[in-house]
Structures are given as structure tokens and as C-alpha cells.
Amino acid sequence: MDDVLRAIQKRQSARGPFDCRHFINAQDVQRILEAARWAPTAHNMQNFEIIVVDDLAILEKLAEIKSPITQAFIEENYRQLSFSEEKLEQKKVGILGTMFPEFMRNPTVKPKPNEQTASFQGRLVKASPVLLVVLYDPHRRAPASEGDFLGIMSLGCVMENMWLMASSLGISCHIVSSFNDDPAAQKVKTLLSIPNNLQIAFTCRLGYAMKPARDLRVRRDIEDFTYSNRYGIKA
């Protein structure tokens, strides 16, 4: 039981570059897919498909796809940032802002043309040995689930299962969200021959980190988010 909790606590996002010369064993990829296979999904719909991308030529083409950073993203991202480890430890939520370029740390600074298209993420994609592109059909929904809320939760379970398995194998994982929306999504769908009825839920970068992650990780204490019998009554 403690081993499960330690595995959950160890899991983290690897936002840095991967060693492109260190390939992932096919058996380990299979284990990660097996973990996805057993993820809990609403009504056992198994509402996902996964494309394993390890062809270097295709990875290079995916890395060339530009994904404009919107002003809304910059502003909403800014609200989650802390600019010192001390402040982050006090807040217990969000991430350390020092990892971002200046225009994402200071709303008054305008991004440079190359920064507007998130080219830095393209470099990360290019150096990834494997990408897992997870798809779903938005027209299929769990029964009586407005907006397919339960289906989206199920995709989150798929993500968590794959992430925990990768972490247990010593493989780093990073979720790429820039491929989810147009115009980038349509280019990815064309390149990977994805049918029109399917959408990209998320993409996982898998690989071996060049440097061990040293990001400060914070969580709220249990008493910060739990209540006894009624909301507002602290446990």
C-alpha cells in the first residue's frame, strides 16, 4: 500500500528536454499501453484510441507545427505562478514562474514573434523518443453525462495510469497540450491520418530526462480540502 502512495508522490511533469539518443524499450511502451488499457472508464466505454509515434521523420514534422499562444492563456497562466519558492510554499498551489520566458512572467511584456508560436515546445517534441497521441470521439458520451463530463474524467484516468506506469519504469512524462486546438490540431490530424470524428485529448512526451527534475512540488494539506459531514465543517 505504501508503495502505491510513494509511486503517486514520485510522479511529476518533466518539462525539460529528453535524451534523444536514449530510446525507450518497446516492452516498456507496451507496459504503459497496458496500464492505459486497464484505466477505469465510465460504463466501461473505453473511449480512447492511442497513436504511438516513434518515427523520427514524423516527430520532426510534428515539431514544426506552430501553436500560437493566446493572450487569454498568458493571463490565466500568470494567475497560477509564484515567483519565489517561499511564496509557492505559502500558496501550496500553482507552479514556479521562473521556468517561463519573460512575456509569460510579466503581462506588460509583449512576446517576440518566435515566442508567440511556442517554438520552444517544438524543440521538446523533436527530442522526444516517443509521443503517445490520445484520441477520443466527442460524439460518444457516457449515459446521462452532460457535456460528457464522465467521459472526460475517464480520459484523465487513462492519463494517470500511463503516467504512473512510466514513472515506475524510470521514464519521464510531459503532457503536451498545444496540439489540442486548431490550427495545430488540424495539422496533426492530417499528418497522422486521424479521422474527422476523433479529437486529440492530449499528447504524452515520453523519454529520459537530460537532468533530474528539481522543480519545487507543493500540495495542499489534507485538512485544507476536506470537511466532516457538511461543507465548511473542517475534518
ROKOL-903672 format. One line per field, with one value per residue (C-alpha): residue number from 1; residue in one letter; x, y, z. Coordinates in nm, 4 decimals, always signed. Example, Ala and Ser with C-alpha at 12.3 -4.5 7.8 and 13.67 -1.06 7.14 Angstrom:
pos	c(1, 2)
code	c(a, s)
X	c(+1.2300, +1.3670)
Y	c(-0.4500, -0.1060)
Z	c(+0.7800, +0.7140)
//
This chain:
pos	c(1, 2, 3, 4, 5, 6, 7, 8, 9, 10, 11, 12, 13, 14, 15, 16, 17, 18, 19, 20, 21, 22, 23, 24, 25, 26, 27, 28, 29, 30, 31, 32, 33, 34, 35, 36, 37, 38, 39, 40, 41, 42, 43, 44, 45, 46, 47, 48, 49, 50, 51, 52, 53, 54, 55, 56, 57, 58, 59, 60, 61, 62, 63, 64, 65, 66, 67, 68, 69, 70, 71, 72, 73, 74, 75, 76, 77, 78, 79, 80, 81, 82, 83, 84, 85, 86, 87, 88, 89, 90, 91, 92, 93, 94, 95, 96, 97, 98, 99, 100, 101, 102, 103, 104, 105, 106, 107, 108, 109, 110, 111, 112, 113, 114, 115, 116, 117, 118, 119, 120, 121, 122, 123, 124, 125, 126, 127, 128, 129, 130, 131, 132, 133, 134, 135, 136, 137, 138, 139, 140, 141, 142, 143, 144, 145, 146, 147, 148, 149, 150, 151, 152, 153, 154, 155, 156, 157, 158, 159, 160, 161, 162, 163, 164, 165, 166, 167, 168, 169, 170, 171, 172, 173, 174, 175, 176, 177, 178, 179, 180, 181, 182, 183, 184, 185, 186, 187, 188, 189, 190, 191, 192, 193, 194, 195, 196, 197, 198, 199, 200, 201, 202, 203, 204, 205, 206, 207, 208, 209, 210, 211, 212, 213, 214, 215, 216, 217, 218, 219, 220, 221, 222, 223, 224, 225, 226, 227, 228, 229, 230, 231, 232, 233, 234, 235)
code	c(m, d, d, v, l, r, a, i, q, k, r, q, s, a, r, g, p, f, d, c, r, h, f, i, n, a, q, d, v, q, r, i, l, e, a, a, r, w, a, p, t, a, h, n, m, q, n, f, e, i, i, v, v, d, d, l, a, i, l, e, k, l, a, e, i, k, s, p, i, t, q, a, f, i, e, e, n, y, r, q, l, s, f, s, e, e, k, l, e, q, k, k, v, g, i, l, g, t, m, f, p, e, f, m, r, n, p, t, v, k, p, k, p, n, e, q, t, a, s, f, q, g, r, l, v, k, a, s, p, v, l, l, v, v, l, y, d, p, h, r, r, a, p, a, s, e, g, d, f, l, g, i, m, s, l, g, c, v, m, e, n, m, w, l, m, a, s, s, l, g, i, s, c, h, i, v, s, s, f, n, d, d, p, a, a, q, k, v, k, t, l, l, s, i, p, n, n, l, q, i, a, f, t, c, r, l, g, y, a, m, k, p, a, r, d, l, r, v, r, r, d, i, e, d, f, t, y, s, n, r, y, g, i, k, a)
X	c(+0.0000, +0.2836, +0.4466, +0.1387, +0.1406, +0.5140, +0.4624, +0.1896, +0.4063, +0.7067, +0.5152, +0.5926, +0.5971, +0.9288, +0.9211, +1.2835, +1.4490, +1.4860, +1.7947, +1.7108, +1.9857, +1.8253, +1.5416, +1.2561, +1.2360, +0.9338, +0.8402, +0.8197, +0.5930, +0.3750, +0.3572, +0.2458, -0.0247, -0.1321, -0.1759, -0.3956, -0.5953, -0.6951, -0.7879, -1.1388, -1.3786, -1.7457, -1.9687, -1.6510, -1.6814, -1.3022, -1.3492, -0.9965, -0.7576, -0.3803, -0.1275, +0.2306, +0.4634, +0.8304, +0.9195, +1.1896, +1.0676, +0.7133, +0.8411, +1.0334, +0.7220, +0.5157, +0.7847, +0.7493, +0.3776, +0.3297, +0.0738, +0.0026, -0.0067, -0.3225, -0.3410, -0.6071, -0.3638, -0.0894, -0.3216, -0.4734, -0.1343, +0.0048, -0.2528, -0.1082, +0.2518, +0.4630, +0.7940, +0.9794, +0.9907, +0.8880, +0.5709, +0.4894, +0.5246, +0.2877, +0.0243, +0.0541, -0.0931, +0.0358, +0.3878, +0.7135, +0.7088, +1.0862, +1.0712, +0.8759, +1.0014, +0.9681, +0.6479, +0.4703, +0.6083, +0.5231, +0.1885, +0.3257, +0.5934, +0.4932, +0.6173, +0.8654, +0.7412, +0.9166, +0.7813, +0.4222, +0.4232, +0.5706, +0.8728, +1.0392, +0.7788, +0.8587, +1.2183, +1.0997, +0.8789, +1.1616, +1.3885, +1.1282, +1.1834, +0.8091, +0.4850, +0.1532, -0.1334, -0.4568, -0.7798, -1.1497, -1.4821, -1.6741, -1.9978, -1.9852, -2.0759, -2.1402, -2.5152, -2.6773, -2.3450, -2.3957, -2.1043, -1.9629, -1.8170, -1.7752, -1.6059, -1.3545, -1.2890, -1.2222, -0.9577, -0.7944, -0.7801, -0.6094, -0.3527, -0.2846, -0.2433, +0.0071, +0.1941, +0.2288, +0.3472, +0.6024, +0.7264, +0.7624, +0.9801, +1.2049, +1.0597, +0.9825, +0.6463, +0.5240, +0.1732, +0.1687, -0.1499, -0.0513, -0.1771, -0.5318, -0.6718, -0.6805, -0.4906, -0.2302, -0.4817, -0.5920, -0.2306, -0.1587, -0.4721, -0.3705, -0.0146, -0.1271, -0.4327, -0.6714, -1.0394, -1.2597, -1.4829, -1.1914, -1.0331, -0.6985, -0.7481, -0.3816, -0.0331, +0.2333, +0.6031, +0.7959, +1.1701, +1.4630, +1.5243, +1.8634, +1.8640, +1.6658, +1.3661, +1.4282, +1.1070, +0.9575, +0.6410, +0.3667, +0.0306, -0.2406, -0.2584, -0.5424, -0.7220, -0.7193, -0.9652, -1.1605, -1.4745, -1.6658, -2.0184, -2.1054, -1.9158, -1.7479, -1.7046, -1.3368, -1.2485)
Y	c(+0.0000, +0.2382, +0.1518, +0.2776, +0.6055, +0.6533, +0.5959, +0.8627, +1.1078, +1.0443, +1.1219, +1.4630, +1.6527, +1.6573, +1.9945, +1.9861, +1.8182, +1.4403, +1.2469, +1.1768, +0.9108, +0.7090, +0.5162, +0.3584, -0.0190, -0.1450, -0.3674, -0.0631, +0.1168, -0.1952, -0.1823, +0.1814, +0.0915, -0.1998, +0.0461, +0.2606, -0.0478, -0.1059, +0.2531, +0.2906, +0.4473, +0.5427, +0.2443, +0.0669, +0.2693, +0.2652, +0.5913, +0.6331, +0.5435, +0.5891, +0.6561, +0.5638, +0.7969, +0.6934, +0.7599, +1.0295, +1.1859, +1.2194, +1.3565, +1.6248, +1.7224, +1.7400, +1.9602, +2.2058, +2.2621, +2.6031, +2.6627, +3.0318, +3.1307, +3.3298, +3.6323, +3.4505, +3.1656, +3.4070, +3.5885, +3.2728, +3.1041, +3.4105, +3.3733, +3.0311, +3.1485, +3.2167, +3.3954, +3.2532, +2.9121, +3.0728, +3.2168, +2.8876, +2.7001, +2.9501, +2.9207, +2.5395, +2.5548, +2.6567, +2.6435, +2.8366, +3.1146, +3.1312, +2.8442, +3.0565, +3.3162, +3.6811, +3.7529, +3.4808, +3.6154, +3.9799, +4.0674, +4.4058, +4.2439, +4.1554, +3.8209, +3.8140, +3.6685, +3.3340, +3.3128, +3.3638, +3.0258, +2.8228, +2.7132, +2.6023, +2.3267, +2.2175, +2.1591, +1.9428, +1.7360, +1.6843, +1.5458, +1.3003, +0.9297, +0.8558, +1.0532, +0.8986, +1.0842, +1.0023, +1.0454, +1.0346, +1.0655, +1.3657, +1.2310, +0.9252, +1.0110, +0.8309, +0.7933, +1.0997, +1.2837, +1.6469, +1.7604, +1.4065, +1.5043, +1.1383, +1.0610, +1.3421, +1.2125, +0.8716, +1.0190, +1.1659, +0.8158, +0.6914, +0.9721, +0.8961, +0.5217, +0.5773, +0.8421, +0.6267, +0.3282, +0.5406, +0.6834, +0.3353, +0.2384, +0.5425, +0.7054, +1.0769, +1.2094, +1.5515, +1.6366, +1.8442, +2.0481, +2.2639, +2.0002, +2.0002, +2.3101, +2.4427, +2.5312, +2.2944, +2.0128, +2.0002, +1.9800, +1.6977, +1.5132, +1.5431, +1.4264, +1.1257, +1.0398, +1.0881, +1.0541, +1.3641, +1.2148, +1.1882, +1.4693, +1.4910, +1.4629, +1.5058, +1.4048, +1.2490, +1.3078, +1.0049, +0.9844, +1.0047, +1.3494, +1.5081, +1.6407, +1.5229, +1.7447, +1.9795, +2.1790, +2.2559, +2.0486, +2.1643, +2.0293, +2.1498, +1.9700, +1.7203, +1.9446, +2.2249, +2.0440, +1.8001, +1.8558, +1.6465, +1.5504, +1.9024, +2.1532, +2.4138, +2.1883, +2.1037, +1.7392)
Z	c(+0.0000, +0.0849, -0.2473, -0.4325, -0.2394, -0.2985, -0.6725, -0.6743, -0.4812, -0.7104, -1.0304, -1.1773, -1.5044, -1.6931, -1.8707, -1.9869, -2.2879, -2.3175, -2.4267, -2.7919, -2.8061, -2.5267, -2.6885, -2.4982, -2.4940, -2.6909, -2.3975, -2.1704, -2.4186, -2.4164, -2.0358, -2.0491, -2.3021, -2.0821, -1.7954, -2.0220, -2.1159, -1.7537, -1.6731, -1.5285, -1.7798, -1.7438, -1.8259, -1.9404, -2.2648, -2.3132, -2.5013, -2.6313, -2.9124, -2.8929, -3.1698, -3.0772, -3.2672, -3.2726, -3.6368, -3.6327, -3.9580, -3.8232, -3.4911, -3.6808, -3.8767, -3.5564, -3.4012, -3.6910, -3.6206, -3.4648, -3.1923, -3.1251, -2.7584, -2.6913, -2.4644, -2.2624, -2.1948, -2.0905, -1.8476, -1.6981, -1.6723, -1.4936, -1.2152, -1.1296, -1.0947, -0.7882, -0.8294, -0.5329, -0.3696, -0.0404, -0.1963, -0.3667, -0.0390, +0.1225, -0.1519, -0.1779, -0.5307, -0.8733, -1.0153, -1.0042, -1.2623, -1.3124, -1.5639, -1.8148, -2.0656, -1.9601, -2.1527, -1.9517, -1.6223, -1.6868, -1.8516, -1.9628, -2.1824, -2.5377, -2.6744, -2.9597, -3.2912, -3.2353, -2.8798, -2.9924, -3.1676, -2.8799, -3.0829, -2.7580, -2.7256, -3.0806, -2.9770, -2.6892, -2.9190, -3.1682, -2.8958, -2.7628, -2.8425, -2.8239, -2.8344, -2.7332, -2.9004, -2.7148, -2.9127, -2.8290, -3.0094, -2.8664, -3.0185, -2.7898, -2.4342, -2.1088, -2.0399, -1.8801, -1.8673, -1.9671, -2.1807, -2.1422, -1.8055, -1.7087, -2.0399, -1.9876, -1.6344, -1.7890, -2.0188, -1.7091, -1.5597, -1.8776, -1.8459, -1.4798, -1.5378, -1.8197, -1.6221, -1.3109, -1.5126, -1.6998, -1.3708, -1.2214, -1.5194, -1.4767, -1.7898, -1.7788, -1.8971, -2.0052, -2.1260, -2.4458, -2.4799, -2.7792, -3.0275, -2.8885, -3.0609, -3.4156, -3.6229, -3.4741, -3.4122, -3.7745, -3.8941, -3.6505, -3.7611, -4.1270, -4.0588, -3.8528, -4.0694, -3.7775, -3.8814, -3.8590, -3.5891, -3.3455, -3.1466, -2.9689, -2.5931, -2.5006, -2.6077, -2.3823, -2.4393, -2.3152, -2.2700, -2.0337, -1.8884, -1.9549, -1.5973, -1.2955, -1.2281, -0.9368, -0.9500, -0.6114, -0.5792, -0.3427, -0.2348, -0.0009, +0.3315, +0.3698, +0.6188, +0.3606, +0.1326, +0.3498, +0.5570, +0.8093, +0.7020, +0.5786, +0.3693, +0.5841, +0.8870, +0.8989, +0.9447)
//
